[in-house]
Amino acid sequence: MATSDEKKEIVEELKGPHYYRITVNGYGGEASYMRISKEAHDFWKPIGEEHGDSPLVHYIVNAEEYTAGQVNEDTEYADYNIDSIPDEAKFMHDVDDKEAAGYTWYEPKDEIEHVWGAGWDNAYVTIEKVDSDDYMSNTLEEIVDREDLSEFCSRISEETDWEVEIQDGPENGYAYAKKGEYVCQMYSAEKGTFFDGILETPGLLDLKKLKFLVDEAPNGEDTLYSIQYDGEDIDNQGGDTNGKGYYAEVWEQKW
């Protein structure tokens, strides 16, 4: 039986506030899914099949540097035997506005969905107890040390005989193009920290109250987009990632 002093120590330990830093590292990226015309799809699709995605990536990334009329002055396309890009394929530009430069890939003119986050199958979670809610707070205790995110969620569920599942999907998932529409995906692959937030709790951390919200992006990749504790979103104070490369693709939505 605990002594009076031991009980006091337990009470003091349970008293809040307590602070926990939650970080998610790994591989993922940022993607823009934009609606394009059939003519744009039919122009870029065979080029991608013959030359890979380099010509399309080049057009998208450099669109903001040129007006629609200046695009074909770029000599880079000659390397891919592209004599000229027709106006109907310049989906990053307003071709009727002769003075306007193109849009940036991360803010295109007809975006269907924008996704940023860690890939579910390539993410690792770390949870540390810290001494304050300050960004530069000091670590007091390591709770979870870089554990594979999917394995971590499975472990907690197994420990509760699957009565508690800490992975969930959103109420209204990511937006998709309609069947028969044409889509261009521009993807920036990244590596690093995708989530870095500090959680304040009145008592000690209960891992079963965590919820990792994951949804399937339009390209089919399961992506972590939010973390909750006891039903409340944890503020992501910002990621720190390094770009690993650009990728682009066009397709017709089949379903």
VEXBA-910777 format. One record per residue (C-alpha): x, z, y; residue number from 0. Coordinates in steps of 0.05 Angstrom, whole numbers. Layout:
! VEXBA-910777
+--------+--------+--------+-----+
!      u !      w !      v ! num !
+--------+--------+--------+-----+
!      X !      Z !      Y ! NUM !
...
+--------+--------+--------+-----+
***
This chain:
! VEXBA-910777
+--------+--------+--------+-----+
!      u !      w !      v ! num !
+--------+--------+--------+-----+
!      0 !      0 !      0 !   0 !
!     26 !    -19 !     69 !   1 !
!     47 !     37 !    115 !   2 !
!     18 !     45 !    185 !   3 !
!     81 !     15 !    215 !   4 !
!     80 !    -44 !    167 !   5 !
!      7 !    -57 !    184 !   6 !
!     25 !    -57 !    258 !   7 !
!     81 !   -107 !    244 !   8 !
!     32 !   -152 !    207 !   9 !
!    -18 !   -148 !    265 !  10 !
!     36 !   -164 !    315 !  11 !
!     58 !   -223 !    274 !  12 !
!    -12 !   -251 !    270 !  13 !
!    -24 !   -242 !    345 !  14 !
!    -18 !   -307 !    384 !  15 !
!     -4 !   -350 !    416 !  16 !
!     42 !   -385 !    366 !  17 !
!     74 !   -452 !    378 !  18 !
!     91 !   -507 !    329 !  19 !
!    126 !   -573 !    340 !  20 !
!    100 !   -630 !    296 !  21 !
!    140 !   -694 !    293 !  22 !
!    130 !   -757 !    252 !  23 !
!    190 !   -803 !    243 !  24 !
!    200 !   -866 !    204 !  25 !
!    184 !   -940 !    209 !  26 !
!    124 !   -972 !    242 !  27 !
!    113 !  -1012 !    304 !  28 !
!     70 !  -1038 !    360 !  29 !
!     23 !  -1097 !    349 !  30 !
!    -23 !  -1139 !    392 !  31 !
!    -78 !  -1178 !    358 !  32 !
!   -105 !  -1233 !    403 !  33 !
!   -160 !  -1284 !    396 !  34 !
!   -137 !  -1356 !    400 !  35 !
!   -170 !  -1424 !    394 !  36 !
!   -173 !  -1467 !    332 !  37 !
!   -129 !  -1518 !    369 !  38 !
!    -76 !  -1465 !    382 !  39 !
!    -79 !  -1443 !    309 !  40 !
!    -73 !  -1514 !    284 !  41 !
!    -13 !  -1527 !    328 !  42 !
!     27 !  -1464 !    311 !  43 !
!      9 !  -1455 !    238 !  44 !
!     48 !  -1516 !    210 !  45 !
!    107 !  -1500 !    257 !  46 !
!    109 !  -1430 !    227 !  47 !
!    107 !  -1458 !    157 !  48 !
!    165 !  -1505 !    171 !  49 !
!    209 !  -1463 !    217 !  50 !
!    187 !  -1391 !    208 !  51 !
!    160 !  -1350 !    265 !  52 !
!    218 !  -1359 !    314 !  53 !
!    186 !  -1414 !    357 !  54 !
!    121 !  -1374 !    363 !  55 !
!    157 !  -1309 !    379 !  56 !
!    198 !  -1346 !    432 !  57 !
!    135 !  -1374 !    465 !  58 !
!     99 !  -1307 !    465 !  59 !
!    158 !  -1264 !    488 !  60 !
!    178 !  -1312 !    544 !  61 !
!    108 !  -1331 !    569 !  62 !
!    113 !  -1283 !    628 !  63 !
!    174 !  -1322 !    653 !  64 !
!    139 !  -1389 !    660 !  65 !
!     75 !  -1419 !    687 !  66 !
!     37 !  -1463 !    639 !  67 !
!     68 !  -1525 !    671 !  68 !
!    138 !  -1498 !    663 !  69 !
!    134 !  -1480 !    589 !  70 !
!    159 !  -1547 !    565 !  71 !
!    220 !  -1543 !    610 !  72 !
!    247 !  -1491 !    561 !  73 !
!    299 !  -1528 !    520 !  74 !
!    295 !  -1476 !    463 !  75 !
!    238 !  -1514 !    430 !  76 !
!    281 !  -1575 !    418 !  77 !
!    318 !  -1535 !    365 !  78 !
!    253 !  -1536 !    325 !  79 !
!    236 !  -1610 !    337 !  80 !
!    180 !  -1590 !    384 !  81 !
!    175 !  -1644 !    438 !  82 !
!    122 !  -1607 !    478 !  83 !
!     69 !  -1553 !    472 !  84 !
!     -1 !  -1579 !    490 !  85 !
!    -43 !  -1539 !    538 !  86 !
!    -93 !  -1520 !    484 !  87 !
!    -36 !  -1484 !    447 !  88 !
!    -13 !  -1444 !    507 !  89 !
!    -57 !  -1384 !    492 !  90 !
!    -11 !  -1337 !    531 !  91 !
!    -27 !  -1375 !    596 !  92 !
!    -86 !  -1393 !    640 !  93 !
!    -72 !  -1467 !    639 !  94 !
!   -120 !  -1481 !    697 !  95 !
!    -80 !  -1435 !    743 !  96 !
!    -18 !  -1476 !    759 !  97 !
!     16 !  -1420 !    797 !  98 !
!      6 !  -1363 !    747 !  99 !
!     59 !  -1340 !    699 ! 100 !
!     38 !  -1323 !    628 ! 101 !
!     16 !  -1255 !    602 ! 102 !
!     61 !  -1204 !    569 ! 103 !
!     54 !  -1199 !    494 ! 104 !
!     31 !  -1126 !    498 ! 105 !
!    -23 !  -1143 !    549 ! 106 !
!    -49 !  -1212 !    529 ! 107 !
!   -112 !  -1242 !    560 ! 108 !
!   -157 !  -1240 !    499 ! 109 !
!   -134 !  -1180 !    458 ! 110 !
!   -177 !  -1158 !    400 ! 111 !
!   -138 !  -1095 !    382 ! 112 !
!    -74 !  -1060 !    400 ! 113 !
!    -39 !  -1016 !    349 ! 114 !
!     20 !   -970 !    355 ! 115 !
!     43 !   -919 !    304 ! 116 !
!     82 !   -902 !    242 ! 117 !
!     68 !   -938 !    177 ! 118 !
!     34 !   -890 !    128 ! 119 !
!     82 !   -909 !     72 ! 120 !
!    144 !   -902 !    115 ! 121 !
!    132 !   -837 !    153 ! 122 !
!    161 !   -767 !    148 ! 123 !
!    133 !   -703 !    178 ! 124 !
!    171 !   -643 !    205 ! 125 !
!    138 !   -579 !    228 ! 126 !
!    177 !   -525 !    264 ! 127 !
!    155 !   -459 !    293 ! 128 !
!    182 !   -456 !    364 ! 129 !
!    186 !   -403 !    418 ! 130 !
!    143 !   -436 !    471 ! 131 !
!    103 !   -498 !    489 ! 132 !
!    160 !   -525 !    530 ! 133 !
!    188 !   -592 !    508 ! 134 !
!    257 !   -561 !    502 ! 135 !
!    233 !   -500 !    463 ! 136 !
!    278 !   -468 !    411 ! 137 !
!    264 !   -471 !    336 ! 138 !
!    247 !   -404 !    304 ! 139 !
!    228 !   -427 !    234 ! 140 !
!    226 !   -491 !    193 ! 141 !
!    157 !   -498 !    162 ! 142 !
!    162 !   -570 !    135 ! 143 !
!    228 !   -606 !    133 ! 144 !
!    222 !   -682 !    137 ! 145 !
!    173 !   -689 !     80 ! 146 !
!    144 !   -756 !     62 ! 147 !
!     78 !   -757 !     98 ! 148 !
!     35 !   -783 !     41 ! 149 !
!     68 !   -735 !     -8 ! 150 !
!     57 !   -677 !     41 ! 151 !
!    -17 !   -693 !     46 ! 152 !
!    -23 !   -699 !    -29 ! 153 !
!     13 !   -633 !    -39 ! 154 !
!    -34 !   -595 !      6 ! 155 !
!    -94 !   -627 !    -27 ! 156 !
!    -68 !   -610 !    -97 ! 157 !
!    -56 !   -537 !    -76 ! 158 !
!   -130 !   -532 !    -56 ! 159 !
!   -154 !   -570 !   -119 ! 160 !
!   -173 !   -627 !    -72 ! 161 !
!   -225 !   -585 !    -36 ! 162 !
!   -184 !   -598 !     27 ! 163 !
!   -157 !   -667 !     43 ! 164 !
!   -114 !   -672 !    106 ! 165 !
!   -113 !   -748 !    108 ! 166 !
!   -174 !   -781 !    138 ! 167 !
!   -197 !   -845 !    171 ! 168 !
!   -232 !   -854 !    238 ! 169 !
!   -306 !   -859 !    250 ! 170 !
!   -300 !   -927 !    281 ! 171 !
!   -235 !   -960 !    255 ! 172 !
!   -193 !  -1012 !    287 ! 173 !
!   -227 !  -1074 !    314 ! 174 !
!   -222 !  -1139 !    274 ! 175 !
!   -236 !  -1211 !    292 ! 176 !
!   -301 !  -1240 !    267 ! 177 !
!   -302 !  -1284 !    206 ! 178 !
!   -282 !  -1355 !    225 ! 179 !
!   -245 !  -1334 !    289 ! 180 !
!   -171 !  -1348 !    297 ! 181 !
!   -120 !  -1294 !    309 ! 182 !
!    -48 !  -1287 !    331 ! 183 !
!    -11 !  -1224 !    314 ! 184 !
!     51 !  -1205 !    354 ! 185 !
!     88 !  -1147 !    322 ! 186 !
!    147 !  -1106 !    346 ! 187 !
!    178 !  -1070 !    287 ! 188 !
!    206 !  -1002 !    307 ! 189 !
!    243 !   -943 !    278 ! 190 !
!    246 !   -871 !    304 ! 191 !
!    198 !   -817 !    326 ! 192 !
!    125 !   -839 !    332 ! 193 !
!     94 !   -771 !    343 ! 194 !
!    121 !   -709 !    378 ! 195 !
!     71 !   -656 !    397 ! 196 !
!     68 !   -581 !    405 ! 197 !
!      9 !   -543 !    376 ! 198 !
!    -12 !   -475 !    403 ! 199 !
!    -50 !   -430 !    355 ! 200 !
!    -81 !   -360 !    364 ! 201 !
!    -57 !   -341 !    294 ! 202 !
!     -6 !   -366 !    245 ! 203 !
!     -7 !   -440 !    226 ! 204 !
!    -55 !   -459 !    171 ! 205 !
!    -31 !   -525 !    142 ! 206 !
!   -100 !   -538 !    112 ! 207 !
!   -128 !   -545 !    182 ! 208 !
!    -84 !   -604 !    198 ! 209 !
!   -114 !   -674 !    194 ! 210 !
!    -73 !   -738 !    195 ! 211 !
!   -117 !   -796 !    217 ! 212 !
!    -98 !   -863 !    187 ! 213 !
!   -131 !   -931 !    191 ! 214 !
!   -117 !  -1000 !    164 ! 215 !
!    -93 !  -1045 !    220 ! 216 !
!   -117 !  -1118 !    223 ! 217 !
!    -53 !  -1140 !    186 ! 218 !
!    -70 !  -1094 !    128 ! 219 !
!    -19 !  -1040 !    143 ! 220 !
!    -43 !   -967 !    140 ! 221 !
!    -21 !   -937 !    206 ! 222 !
!    -21 !   -864 !    231 ! 223 !
!    -55 !   -862 !    298 ! 224 !
!    -72 !   -789 !    311 ! 225 !
!    -62 !   -717 !    287 ! 226 !
!   -113 !   -662 !    293 ! 227 !
!   -113 !   -587 !    281 ! 228 !
!   -178 !   -551 !    268 ! 229 !
!   -217 !   -612 !    292 ! 230 !
!   -179 !   -620 !    358 ! 231 !
!   -130 !   -675 !    375 ! 232 !
!    -58 !   -654 !    384 ! 233 !
!    -28 !   -686 !    446 ! 234 !
!     28 !   -735 !    429 ! 235 !
!     81 !   -721 !    482 ! 236 !
!    113 !   -789 !    468 ! 237 !
!    152 !   -825 !    416 ! 238 !
!    225 !   -847 !    418 ! 239 !
!    233 !   -911 !    378 ! 240 !
!    282 !   -969 !    374 ! 241 !
!    259 !  -1040 !    366 ! 242 !
!    282 !  -1074 !    302 ! 243 !
!    254 !  -1144 !    313 ! 244 !
!    194 !  -1186 !    334 ! 245 !
!    147 !  -1221 !    286 ! 246 !
!     88 !  -1267 !    299 ! 247 !
!     35 !  -1301 !    257 ! 248 !
!    -30 !  -1339 !    265 ! 249 !
!    -88 !  -1341 !    217 ! 250 !
!   -162 !  -1354 !    208 ! 251 !
!   -203 !  -1292 !    196 ! 252 !
!   -233 !  -1301 !    127 ! 253 !
!   -278 !  -1241 !    122 ! 254 !
+--------+--------+--------+-----+
***
